[in-house]
Amino acid sequence: MNRYKIIFLLSILVFTSSCEDYLDKSPLNVVSDNDVWMDPNAIDAYMVNLYENMQVEDFNYEVIAQAGFLSTVTDIAVRSYGWGGQNDPIVPSNAYGWWGYGSVRKVNVFLEQIESANVDENLKQRYLAEGHFIRAFYYFSMVKRYGGVPIITEPQEFTGDNISELQVPRATEKEVYDFVRSELNLAIDGLPESYGATEKYRASKYTALALMSRAMLYAGSIAKYSDVQLNGLVGISKQEAATYFQYSMEASEELMNAGFSLYNQSGNKAENFQNLFLNADNNSEIIFAKVFSSPDKTHSYDFFNAPQSFRVDYGNAINPSLSLVEDYEYIDGRSGELKVKDASGNPIHYDNPYELFEGKDPRFFATILAPFSPWQGGVLEIRAGILDKGQYITSSNLTDTYGSGSEAVTIVGKDGPLTTWDPTKTGFYVKKSMNPTERVNYGRSEQPWIVFRLGEILLNHAEAALELGQSEKALASINQIRERAGIIALNSVDIDKVRHERKVELAFENHRFWDIRRWRTATSLLNNTQFKALYPWLNWGTKDYTFTIVDAPKNTRTFLEKTYYEPIPYGEIEKNPNLIQNPGY
C-alpha cells in the first residue's frame, strides 16, 4: 500500500476559486437551502465549515486566558504569566468545555441533505462517510469532557409546541463512546485511503482509524480506572474495559501496517525529532495535520512562547517543569535525575551550565530549551544570580550588574529567571514546534499542528496491548519509539513505563491534559502540588556554575475529584431540565 499523509487546511481560502464561482452565480444574501445542495462547490464550502468547527486543540486553542495552553494545566509545565486560571478550581464559569450542539446540528443537516444532493453517487457516499467522521470527532470532543451527553442525530426544529421533544436527556458515557465507534466504522468503510493533491486536507480512512485508536483507548481507561456514577452518565463498567482496549489495539495495528513510518530524515536524533514538527511536507509520520499558511491562516505560538531575550513581545508563556526535564532519561537508560550534587551533598561545578544535560534523551533537546541552550544563533542565558564568597546575590530585574569594568555582568541572565514579571519561573522554555531560525510576530507562525501521527498510534497500541496482557506487543511498539529517539531499548515493559514514554514523546502536543484525567491520576499529580525550578548560579571566584533546586514561584495546583469531568453549562441546564449536572457541581 502506498504511503501517504492526509493534511487538512481549515480555511475557506482552500475553496477560494470554487466558492467564488458559486458566489458569482448566487450572492450570499439570496442563497437558499436548495441552492447549497444543488452545487458541489457550495457543498464543499459547507463541508469546510464543518472541519473548522472540529475542536482541534492546536496552537490557537486557549484555556481560560490568552496563551493558556493545555500543557500549563498539567504536571509538565507552568505558565509564566501571572494571569489567573491555572490554579483555580474548575467551575462552570471557567471550565475547559465545549458544548458543541451548534456544530452537531450543522453536520446533522449535512448528513440529511446530502442524501438528495445533486452529486455523483460515489462522491455522495464519500461525503456521507466524511460527515460521519466529523460527527464522531464532535462527540468525542464532548464525551471526553462531560461523560454522557445527549445523542442527537437529526436536525431539531422548533415548531412552537414541541419544546419537550427537543429537551433530549443525556445518554450514558458508554452509549456515547459506542456511538463514536459506530460513526467511525461508517467513516472507515466509506472514506478513501488517499486523495489527490487538491484535496489532501480531507479526512481519509486512516484518519478515522486514528481517531478510533485514540477514542477507544480513552473509553477503555475510563472503564478500568473510573467509577460509574449517575447510573452511567459518567463512568463505564469495568467489565467493558477489555473490549474497548481491543478496539483500540486493532485500529492501531491496521494503521501500523498502512505504510506510515516514523520520521527519520536526519542522523542527528535531536534535530530529527525537532524537524518532525516543523514541516508537514514529505513527512511519513503524519496521518492528519492542520496546516497553516501566511497571511490568512496562521498562529502565534512563537510570539507567546519565545524566550525573554528572543521575543518580539509577550513570550515566555510555557515553562516546562523540572519533573518533566528529569523524566527524560539518559541515552544509556539511566534515570533522568539531574546531577547537581555529588555523593557527599556538595554542589557539582560546571564550566557551562548546558553540560548538566549531556547524554540525555535526544528528545529532551528537541522539546525543551535549558539554561545556555543554543537558540536562533545565540545562547539562552538563564542565570539566577551570582554566588560570591558563600553569598547568593540576585535581582528583581534583568539590568542590575555585578562587578566592575570588563568583569561586570548582569546579575540575572537576560532570559531570567525572575520571581515576578514574565521570564521563566522554572529555568526552562519550550522548544518543540518553535521556529528555530526566526523571531516571529503575532499571527505570523506557520508550523503545522499534528493531529494524528504514527508515534501516538504506536503508544496507543502499546498501552492497549499491555492492558490486555499482551506485553510482547507493547514492548515492540515502545522500542520502535525509543529506537527512533536514539535511546536504549527496554527489556521489559509495565504500565508505568508505557505512561512515561507517552509523557516524554508527546509532551506539548496536548495529550497529557487528557491522559492524566482518563488514568485518574490527576488528583495525585496536581492536587496541592508545588512545582520545582532549576536555577544556575555563577560562582564569582571560579567563573563556573552550580545549581539549586527551589520551589517555583507559582501557586500550588488545585485538582478536585469532580474535575475529571467538566460541568454541564448552567445555561444549557436552564434550557433543558432533563440534563443532569455532573457530580460535585
C-alpha positions as CSV (number, residue, x, y, z in Angstrom):
1,M,0.0,0.0,0.0
2,N,1.4,3.4,-0.9
3,R,2.5,5.6,1.9
4,Y,0.8,9.0,2.1
5,K,-0.3,11.6,4.5
6,I,-3.6,13.4,4.9
7,I,-3.5,17.1,5.7
8,F,-6.4,19.4,6.2
9,L,-6.3,23.2,5.8
10,L,-9.1,24.6,7.8
11,S,-9.7,27.7,5.8
12,I,-12.4,29.0,3.5
13,L,-9.5,30.1,1.3
14,V,-8.9,26.4,0.4
15,F,-12.0,26.7,-1.7
16,T,-11.4,30.3,-3.0
17,S,-11.7,29.5,-6.7
18,S,-14.6,27.1,-6.4
19,C,-16.5,29.2,-3.9
20,E,-16.0,32.3,-6.0
21,D,-17.5,30.5,-8.9
22,Y,-20.5,29.6,-6.8
23,L,-21.0,33.0,-5.3
24,D,-20.8,34.6,-8.7
25,K,-23.9,32.7,-9.6
26,S,-25.8,33.2,-6.3
27,P,-25.0,36.1,-3.9
28,L,-24.9,35.2,-0.2
29,N,-28.0,37.2,0.6
30,V,-30.1,35.2,-1.7
31,V,-28.7,31.7,-1.3
32,S,-31.4,29.2,-0.4
33,D,-31.0,25.7,1.2
34,N,-31.8,24.2,-2.2
35,D,-29.1,26.2,-3.8
36,V,-26.5,24.7,-1.4
37,W,-27.3,21.1,-2.1
38,M,-27.5,21.5,-5.8
39,D,-24.0,22.9,-6.3
40,P,-20.9,20.8,-5.5
41,N,-18.9,23.9,-4.8
42,A,-21.4,25.1,-2.2
43,I,-21.3,21.6,-0.6
44,D,-17.6,21.9,-0.3
45,A,-17.9,25.3,1.2
46,Y,-20.4,23.9,3.8
47,M,-18.0,21.0,4.5
48,V,-15.1,23.3,5.2
49,N,-17.2,24.9,7.9
50,L,-17.7,21.5,9.5
51,Y,-14.0,21.0,9.6
52,E,-13.4,24.4,11.1
53,N,-15.8,23.5,13.9
54,M,-13.7,20.5,14.9
55,Q,-12.2,21.0,18.4
56,V,-8.6,20.5,17.3
57,E,-6.6,21.6,20.4
58,D,-3.9,23.3,18.4
59,F,-1.7,26.4,18.8
60,N,-4.7,28.6,18.8
61,Y,-6.6,26.6,21.4
62,E,-6.5,28.8,24.5
63,V,-7.6,27.8,28.0
64,I,-9.4,30.5,30.1
65,A,-7.0,33.3,29.4
66,Q,-4.8,34.3,26.4
67,A,-1.9,31.9,25.9
68,G,-3.3,29.5,28.4
69,F,-2.1,26.4,26.6
70,L,-3.3,23.0,27.8
71,S,0.1,21.9,28.9
72,T,0.2,24.6,31.6
73,V,-2.7,23.0,33.4
74,T,-0.9,19.7,33.7
75,D,2.2,18.5,35.6
76,I,4.6,19.1,32.6
77,A,4.6,22.9,32.6
78,V,3.5,26.1,34.3
79,R,2.6,29.4,32.7
80,S,5.0,32.3,33.3
81,Y,2.3,35.0,33.0
82,G,0.5,35.9,36.2
83,W,-3.0,35.7,34.7
84,G,-5.4,33.6,36.7
85,G,-7.0,30.3,35.8
86,Q,-4.3,27.6,36.1
87,N,-4.7,27.1,39.9
88,D,-8.4,27.8,40.3
89,P,-10.9,25.0,41.0
90,I,-12.9,24.5,37.8
91,V,-16.5,25.8,37.9
92,P,-18.9,26.4,35.1
93,S,-17.7,30.0,34.6
94,N,-14.1,28.9,33.8
95,A,-14.3,25.4,32.6
96,Y,-12.5,23.9,29.6
97,G,-15.7,22.8,28.0
98,W,-17.1,22.6,24.5
99,W,-20.9,22.0,24.3
100,G,-20.9,21.6,20.6
101,Y,-24.5,21.2,19.6
102,G,-24.5,24.1,17.2
103,S,-21.8,22.2,15.3
104,V,-23.7,18.9,15.7
105,R,-26.8,20.5,14.1
106,K,-24.7,21.6,11.1
107,V,-23.3,18.1,10.5
108,N,-26.8,16.6,11.0
109,V,-28.2,18.9,8.4
110,F,-25.3,17.9,6.1
111,L,-25.9,14.2,6.5
112,E,-29.7,14.6,5.9
113,Q,-29.4,16.9,2.9
114,I,-26.5,15.2,1.1
115,E,-28.7,12.1,0.5
116,S,-30.7,14.0,-2.1
117,A,-27.9,16.4,-3.3
118,N,-27.0,16.8,-6.9
119,V,-23.7,15.0,-6.9
120,D,-22.3,11.8,-8.3
121,E,-23.3,8.7,-6.2
122,N,-19.7,7.8,-5.4
123,L,-19.0,11.3,-4.3
124,K,-22.1,11.3,-2.2
125,Q,-21.0,8.2,-0.4
126,R,-17.7,9.8,0.4
127,Y,-19.4,12.9,1.7
128,L,-21.6,10.8,3.9
129,A,-18.5,9.0,5.3
130,E,-16.8,12.3,5.8
131,G,-19.8,13.7,7.7
132,H,-19.8,10.6,10.0
133,F,-16.1,11.1,10.8
134,I,-16.7,14.8,11.7
135,R,-19.7,13.9,13.8
136,A,-17.6,11.3,15.6
137,F,-15.0,13.9,16.3
138,Y,-17.6,16.3,17.7
139,Y,-19.0,13.7,20.0
140,F,-15.6,12.5,21.1
141,S,-14.7,16.1,21.9
142,M,-17.8,16.3,24.2
143,V,-17.6,12.8,25.8
144,K,-14.0,13.3,27.0
145,R,-15.1,16.5,28.7
146,Y,-18.6,15.7,30.1
147,G,-19.1,12.0,30.0
148,G,-22.5,11.1,28.7
149,V,-24.2,13.8,26.6
150,P,-27.4,13.8,24.5
151,I,-27.1,11.9,21.3
152,I,-28.9,13.9,18.6
153,T,-28.6,12.6,15.0
154,E,-31.2,14.6,13.2
155,P,-31.7,18.4,12.8
156,Q,-34.0,19.7,15.5
157,E,-36.7,22.1,14.5
158,F,-38.9,24.2,17.0
159,T,-42.5,24.2,15.8
160,G,-43.9,26.3,18.7
161,D,-45.4,23.4,20.7
162,N,-42.7,20.7,20.7
163,I,-40.2,22.0,23.3
164,S,-40.3,18.8,25.3
165,E,-39.3,16.8,22.2
166,L,-36.2,19.0,21.9
167,Q,-35.1,18.6,25.5
168,V,-33.1,15.4,25.0
169,P,-31.7,13.8,28.1
170,R,-28.0,12.7,28.4
171,A,-27.0,9.3,27.1
172,T,-24.6,7.2,29.2
173,E,-20.9,7.7,28.7
174,K,-20.8,4.2,27.3
175,E,-23.5,4.9,24.8
176,V,-21.7,8.0,23.6
177,Y,-18.4,6.1,23.1
178,D,-20.3,3.3,21.3
179,F,-21.9,6.0,19.1
180,V,-18.5,7.4,18.3
181,R,-17.3,3.9,17.3
182,S,-20.3,3.3,15.1
183,E,-19.8,6.6,13.4
184,L,-16.2,5.8,12.8
185,N,-17.0,2.4,11.4
186,L,-19.2,4.1,8.8
187,A,-16.4,6.6,8.0
188,I,-13.8,3.8,7.7
189,D,-16.0,1.9,5.3
190,G,-16.7,4.9,3.1
191,L,-13.6,7.1,3.1
192,P,-10.8,6.7,0.6
193,E,-7.3,5.7,1.6
194,S,-5.9,8.8,-0.1
195,Y,-6.8,11.9,-2.1
196,G,-5.3,13.9,-4.9
197,A,-3.2,16.9,-4.2
198,T,-6.0,19.4,-4.4
199,E,-8.0,17.6,-1.6
200,K,-5.2,16.4,0.7
201,Y,-6.7,18.3,3.6
202,R,-9.7,15.9,3.9
203,A,-10.1,13.0,6.4
204,S,-9.2,9.6,5.0
205,K,-9.9,6.1,6.1
206,Y,-6.7,6.3,8.1
207,T,-7.8,9.5,9.8
208,A,-10.9,7.7,11.1
209,L,-8.8,4.7,12.2
210,A,-6.5,7.1,14.1
211,L,-9.5,8.6,16.0
212,M,-10.7,5.1,16.6
213,S,-7.4,4.2,18.1
214,R,-7.5,7.2,20.5
215,A,-11.1,7.3,21.4
216,M,-11.4,3.6,22.2
217,L,-8.2,3.8,24.3
218,Y,-9.8,6.6,26.3
219,A,-13.0,4.5,26.7
220,G,-11.0,1.6,28.0
221,S,-9.2,3.7,30.5
222,I,-12.4,5.3,31.7
223,A,-13.9,1.8,32.2
224,K,-10.8,0.5,34.1
225,Y,-9.9,3.4,36.3
226,S,-13.2,5.3,37.0
227,D,-16.3,4.5,38.9
228,V,-19.8,4.6,37.5
229,Q,-21.9,7.4,38.8
230,L,-25.4,8.8,38.0
231,N,-26.5,5.5,36.5
232,G,-23.8,5.6,33.9
233,L,-24.0,9.2,32.8
234,V,-20.3,9.3,33.9
235,G,-18.1,6.2,34.1
236,I,-18.2,2.9,32.3
237,S,-18.5,-0.6,33.9
238,K,-15.1,-2.1,34.5
239,Q,-16.1,-5.3,32.6
240,E,-16.2,-3.3,29.4
241,A,-12.5,-2.2,29.6
242,A,-11.0,-5.1,27.6
243,T,-13.5,-4.7,24.8
244,Y,-12.5,-1.1,24.3
245,F,-8.8,-1.8,24.6
246,Q,-9.2,-4.5,21.9
247,Y,-10.9,-2.0,19.6
248,S,-8.1,0.5,20.1
249,M,-5.4,-2.1,19.5
250,E,-7.0,-3.4,16.3
251,A,-7.3,0.1,14.9
252,S,-3.7,0.8,15.8
253,E,-2.5,-2.3,14.2
254,E,-4.3,-1.6,10.9
255,L,-2.6,1.8,10.9
256,M,0.8,0.3,11.8
257,N,0.5,-1.8,8.6
258,A,-0.8,1.0,6.4
259,G,2.6,2.4,5.1
260,F,3.3,5.2,7.5
261,S,6.7,5.3,9.1
262,L,8.4,7.2,11.9
263,Y,10.1,10.3,10.7
264,N,13.8,9.6,10.2
265,Q,15.4,12.1,7.9
266,S,18.4,13.2,10.0
267,G,21.2,11.2,11.7
268,N,21.2,13.8,14.5
269,K,18.5,12.4,16.7
270,A,17.6,15.6,18.4
271,E,17.5,17.5,15.1
272,N,15.4,14.8,13.6
273,F,12.8,14.9,16.3
274,Q,12.7,18.7,16.3
275,N,12.1,18.7,12.5
276,L,9.2,16.3,12.7
277,F,7.0,19.2,14.0
278,L,8.2,21.9,11.7
279,N,7.1,20.8,8.2
280,A,4.2,18.6,7.1
281,D,5.6,18.1,3.5
282,N,7.0,14.7,2.8
283,N,6.5,13.7,6.4
284,S,5.9,10.0,6.5
285,E,4.7,10.0,10.1
286,I,1.8,12.4,9.8
287,I,-1.7,10.9,9.4
288,F,-3.7,14.1,9.8
289,A,-2.4,17.6,10.4
290,K,-3.7,21.2,10.5
291,V,-1.6,23.2,8.1
292,F,-1.1,27.0,8.5
293,S,-0.1,29.4,5.7
294,S,0.6,33.1,5.9
295,P,-1.0,35.6,5.7
296,D,-4.5,34.2,6.1
297,K,-4.3,31.1,8.3
298,T,-1.6,31.4,10.9
299,H,-1.0,31.1,14.6
300,S,1.0,32.9,17.3
301,Y,2.8,30.1,19.2
302,D,6.3,31.7,18.7
303,F,5.0,35.1,19.7
304,F,3.7,33.8,23.0
305,N,6.5,31.3,23.8
306,A,9.7,32.9,22.7
307,P,12.4,33.1,25.4
308,Q,12.7,36.5,27.1
309,S,15.6,37.9,25.1
310,F,14.4,36.3,21.8
311,R,10.9,37.6,21.9
312,V,9.2,40.2,19.7
313,D,6.7,40.9,22.6
314,Y,5.0,38.8,25.2
315,G,6.9,35.4,25.0
316,N,7.8,33.1,27.9
317,A,4.3,31.6,28.3
318,I,5.1,27.9,28.7
319,N,7.7,27.0,31.2
320,P,8.4,23.2,31.3
321,S,8.5,21.7,34.7
322,L,11.6,20.3,36.3
323,S,9.8,17.0,36.8
324,L,9.3,16.7,33.0
325,V,13.0,17.6,32.4
326,E,14.0,14.7,34.8
327,D,11.6,12.3,33.1
328,Y,13.9,12.4,30.0
329,E,16.3,9.6,30.7
330,Y,19.9,9.4,29.6
331,I,20.5,7.5,26.4
332,D,22.0,4.6,28.2
333,G,18.8,4.1,30.2
334,R,19.9,5.8,33.5
335,S,17.4,7.8,35.4
336,G,17.0,11.3,34.1
337,E,17.6,12.9,37.5
338,L,20.0,15.8,37.2
339,K,23.3,15.6,39.0
340,V,23.5,18.9,40.8
341,K,25.3,17.5,43.9
342,D,27.9,14.8,44.4
343,A,27.5,11.8,46.7
344,S,28.6,13.9,49.7
345,G,25.9,16.5,49.0
346,N,28.3,19.1,47.7
347,P,27.3,21.2,44.6
348,I,28.9,20.0,41.3
349,H,30.6,22.7,39.3
350,Y,30.1,23.0,35.6
351,D,32.1,25.3,33.3
352,N,29.0,25.7,31.2
353,P,25.5,25.0,32.6
354,Y,24.5,23.2,29.5
355,E,26.9,20.4,30.4
356,L,24.5,19.3,33.1
357,F,22.2,17.9,30.4
358,E,24.8,16.0,28.3
359,G,23.8,12.5,27.4
360,K,20.1,13.0,27.9
361,D,17.4,11.5,25.7
362,P,17.7,13.5,22.4
363,R,14.0,14.2,22.5
364,F,14.8,16.5,25.5
365,F,17.0,18.7,23.3
366,A,14.2,18.9,20.7
367,T,11.5,19.6,23.2
368,I,12.9,21.9,25.9
369,L,15.3,24.9,26.0
370,A,17.5,24.5,29.0
371,P,20.0,27.1,30.6
372,F,22.6,28.1,28.0
373,S,21.0,26.2,25.1
374,P,22.0,27.4,21.7
375,W,19.0,29.1,20.1
376,Q,18.4,31.1,16.9
377,G,22.1,31.9,16.5
378,G,22.6,32.9,20.2
379,V,22.6,31.3,23.6
380,L,19.8,31.2,26.2
381,E,21.3,32.9,29.2
382,I,19.4,31.6,32.2
383,R,21.2,32.6,35.4
384,A,19.5,33.2,38.8
385,G,22.4,35.3,40.1
386,I,25.9,35.4,41.5
387,L,27.4,33.2,44.2
388,D,30.3,35.2,45.8
389,K,32.1,34.0,49.0
390,G,29.1,32.0,50.1
391,Q,26.6,34.8,49.5
392,Y,23.8,34.4,46.9
393,I,23.2,37.7,45.1
394,T,20.2,38.1,42.9
395,S,18.0,40.9,41.5
396,S,14.3,41.6,40.7
397,N,15.2,42.8,37.2
398,L,17.4,41.9,34.2
399,T,19.6,45.0,34.2
400,D,21.4,45.2,37.6
401,T,25.1,44.3,37.3
402,Y,27.7,42.9,39.5
403,G,31.4,43.5,39.3
404,S,33.2,46.4,37.6
405,G,34.9,47.1,34.3
406,S,35.3,44.2,31.9
407,E,34.3,41.7,34.6
408,A,30.8,43.3,35.1
409,V,27.9,41.0,34.2
410,T,24.1,41.3,34.7
411,I,23.2,39.6,38.0
412,V,20.3,37.7,36.4
413,G,20.6,36.3,32.9
414,K,19.0,38.0,30.0
415,D,16.5,35.2,29.9
416,G,15.7,35.1,33.6
417,P,14.7,33.6,35.8
418,L,12.7,36.1,37.8
419,T,10.1,35.5,40.6
420,T,8.0,38.3,39.2
421,W,7.2,39.6,35.7
422,D,7.4,37.3,32.6
423,P,10.7,35.4,32.3
424,T,10.9,31.7,33.1
425,K,9.8,30.6,36.5
426,T,11.2,27.1,36.2
427,G,14.5,27.7,34.5
428,F,13.3,26.3,31.2
429,Y,11.4,27.3,28.0
430,V,9.5,25.2,25.4
431,K,11.3,24.3,22.2
432,K,9.0,21.7,20.4
433,S,7.2,23.2,17.5
434,M,9.0,26.6,17.9
435,N,10.5,28.3,14.8
436,P,14.3,27.6,15.3
437,T,15.6,30.4,13.0
438,E,13.3,33.5,13.2
439,R,11.7,35.8,15.8
440,V,8.1,35.7,14.7
441,N,5.5,38.4,15.4
442,Y,1.9,37.9,16.5
443,G,-0.2,36.0,13.9
444,R,2.8,35.1,11.7
445,S,3.7,31.5,12.6
446,E,3.1,28.7,10.1
447,Q,4.3,25.5,11.7
448,P,1.8,22.7,11.3
449,W,-0.2,21.2,14.2
450,I,-0.1,17.4,14.0
451,V,-3.5,15.9,15.0
452,F,-2.6,12.3,14.5
453,R,0.8,10.8,13.9
454,L,2.3,7.3,13.9
455,G,4.2,8.0,17.1
456,E,1.0,8.4,19.0
457,I,-0.5,5.3,17.4
458,L,2.4,3.2,18.5
459,L,2.0,4.4,22.0
460,N,-1.8,3.8,21.9
461,H,-1.0,0.3,20.7
462,A,1.5,-0.3,23.4
463,E,-0.9,0.8,26.1
464,A,-3.9,-1.1,24.8
465,A,-1.8,-4.2,24.3
466,L,-0.4,-4.0,27.8
467,E,-3.8,-3.5,29.3
468,L,-4.9,-6.7,27.5
469,G,-1.9,-8.6,28.9
470,Q,0.0,-8.7,25.6
471,S,3.3,-7.3,26.9
472,E,5.4,-8.5,23.9
473,K,3.4,-6.4,21.5
474,A,3.6,-3.5,23.9
475,L,7.3,-3.8,24.2
476,A,7.9,-3.9,20.5
477,S,5.9,-0.7,19.9
478,I,7.6,1.1,22.8
479,N,11.0,0.1,21.5
480,Q,10.2,1.4,18.0
481,I,9.6,4.8,19.6
482,R,12.8,4.6,21.6
483,E,15.0,3.4,18.7
484,R,13.9,6.4,16.6
485,A,14.6,8.7,19.6
486,G,18.1,7.3,20.0
487,I,17.8,5.8,23.4
488,I,18.5,2.3,24.7
489,A,15.7,-0.3,24.2
490,L,13.7,-1.6,27.1
491,N,14.0,-5.3,28.1
492,S,10.5,-5.3,29.7
493,V,7.5,-3.1,30.0
494,D,4.8,-2.2,32.5
495,I,2.1,0.4,32.7
496,D,4.4,3.0,34.4
497,K,7.0,2.6,31.6
498,V,4.3,3.0,28.9
499,R,2.9,6.1,30.6
500,H,6.4,7.5,31.0
501,E,7.2,7.0,27.3
502,R,4.0,8.7,26.4
503,K,4.8,11.7,28.6
504,V,8.1,12.4,27.0
505,E,7.3,11.5,23.4
506,L,4.1,13.5,23.3
507,A,5.0,16.5,25.6
508,F,3.4,19.7,24.5
509,E,1.1,18.0,21.9
510,N,-1.9,18.4,24.3
511,H,-2.2,14.8,25.2
512,R,-1.1,15.0,28.8
513,F,-4.1,17.0,29.8
514,W,-6.4,14.2,28.8
515,D,-4.1,11.3,29.8
516,I,-3.9,12.1,33.5
517,R,-7.7,12.5,33.5
518,R,-8.5,9.2,31.8
519,W,-6.0,7.4,34.1
520,R,-7.5,9.1,37.1
521,T,-4.0,10.2,38.3
522,A,-4.5,14.0,38.2
523,T,-5.7,14.1,41.8
524,S,-2.4,12.8,43.0
525,L,-0.2,14.6,40.4
526,L,-1.8,18.0,40.7
527,N,-3.6,18.4,44.0
528,N,-1.6,20.8,46.2
529,T,1.5,20.1,44.1
530,Q,4.4,22.5,44.4
531,F,6.4,22.7,41.2
532,K,10.2,22.9,41.4
533,A,12.7,25.1,39.5
534,L,16.3,24.6,38.5
535,Y,18.4,27.8,38.9
536,P,22.0,28.2,37.7
537,W,24.4,30.4,39.8
538,L,27.6,32.0,38.5
539,N,30.4,31.3,41.0
540,W,32.2,34.6,41.0
541,G,35.6,33.4,42.1
542,T,35.9,30.3,39.8
543,K,33.7,31.6,36.9
544,D,31.8,28.3,36.7
545,Y,28.3,27.3,37.6
546,T,26.4,25.4,40.3
547,F,22.7,24.8,40.6
548,T,20.0,25.0,43.2
549,I,16.6,23.3,43.1
550,V,13.9,25.5,44.6
551,D,10.2,25.9,44.7
552,A,9.0,27.6,41.5
553,P,7.4,31.0,42.3
554,K,3.9,29.7,41.2
555,N,1.0,28.7,43.3
556,T,0.3,25.0,44.1
557,R,-2.3,23.4,41.8
558,T,-5.8,22.5,42.9
559,F,-7.4,19.5,41.3
560,L,-10.5,18.0,42.9
561,E,-12.1,14.6,42.2
562,K,-15.1,16.2,40.5
563,T,-12.7,17.9,37.9
564,Y,-12.3,14.7,36.0
565,Y,-15.5,15.8,34.3
566,E,-16.4,19.3,33.2
567,P,-19.6,20.8,34.5
568,I,-22.6,20.9,32.1
569,P,-23.0,24.6,31.3
570,Y,-25.6,26.2,33.6
571,G,-27.3,27.9,30.7
572,E,-27.9,24.5,29.0
573,I,-29.5,23.0,32.1
574,E,-31.8,26.1,32.4
575,K,-32.9,25.4,28.8
576,N,-33.2,21.7,29.2
577,P,-34.3,20.4,32.7
578,N,-33.7,16.8,31.5
579,L,-29.9,17.5,31.7
580,I,-28.5,16.2,35.0
581,Q,-25.4,18.1,36.2
582,N,-22.2,16.2,36.8
583,P,-21.2,15.2,40.3
584,G,-19.9,17.9,42.6
585,Y,-21.1,20.9,40.7
